[in-house]
Amino acid sequence: MHISEFQQLISRKYEKRDRERGTPATFMWFIEEVGELATTLASNGGKNKEEEFADVLAWLCTLANISNVDLEKACEKYTGEMKEGFKPK
């Protein structure tokens, strides 16, 4: 599955409700999921590691959808030719 396909799936399922919630509240949900992922990683993964990664990605897609950002296009920064201002390590 491509990033755009996953983002569209999230949009079809949740975007109406997500737009009604708004960006600030949606961002807080995203941060909560990042916190859960951090807790899972700090405890050496556990059985929920994959679920927490998926939750973070889903909420990131939600934020992108309500912000009108195409994540696959945004990721071209890393997949395309070197762009001005991007400094690899």
Contacts in CASP RR format, 6 or more apart in sequence:
PFRMAT RR
TARGET T0000
AUTHOR 0000-0000-0000
METHOD contacts of the structure
MODEL  1
MHISEFQQLISRKYEKRDRERGTPATFMWFIEEVGELATTLASNGGKNKE
EEFADVLAWLCTLANISNVDLEKACEKYTGEMKEGFKPK
2 72 0 8 1.000
3 71 0 8 1.000
3 72 0 8 1.000
3 75 0 8 1.000
4 70 0 8 1.000
4 71 0 8 1.000
4 72 0 8 1.000
6 57 0 8 1.000
6 61 0 8 1.000
7 61 0 8 1.000
7 64 0 8 1.000
7 65 0 8 1.000
7 70 0 8 1.000
7 71 0 8 1.000
7 72 0 8 1.000
10 58 0 8 1.000
10 61 0 8 1.000
10 62 0 8 1.000
10 65 0 8 1.000
11 61 0 8 1.000
11 65 0 8 1.000
14 62 0 8 1.000
15 62 0 8 1.000
15 65 0 8 1.000
15 66 0 8 1.000
18 26 0 8 1.000
18 62 0 8 1.000
18 65 0 8 1.000
18 66 0 8 1.000
19 66 0 8 1.000
21 29 0 8 1.000
22 66 0 8 1.000
23 63 0 8 1.000
23 66 0 8 1.000
23 67 0 8 1.000
26 59 0 8 1.000
26 62 0 8 1.000
26 63 0 8 1.000
26 66 0 8 1.000
27 63 0 8 1.000
29 59 0 8 1.000
29 62 0 8 1.000
30 56 0 8 1.000
30 59 0 8 1.000
30 60 0 8 1.000
30 62 0 8 1.000
30 63 0 8 1.000
33 52 0 8 1.000
33 55 0 8 1.000
33 56 0 8 1.000
33 59 0 8 1.000
34 56 0 8 1.000
36 48 0 8 1.000
36 52 0 8 1.000
36 55 0 8 1.000
37 52 0 8 1.000
37 53 0 8 1.000
37 55 0 8 1.000
37 56 0 8 1.000
40 46 0 8 1.000
40 48 0 8 1.000
40 49 0 8 1.000
40 52 0 8 1.000
41 49 0 8 1.000
60 71 0 8 1.000
61 71 0 8 1.000
63 69 0 8 1.000
64 70 0 8 1.000
64 71 0 8 1.000
64 74 0 8 1.000
77 83 0 8 1.000
77 86 0 8 1.000
82 88 0 8 1.000
END
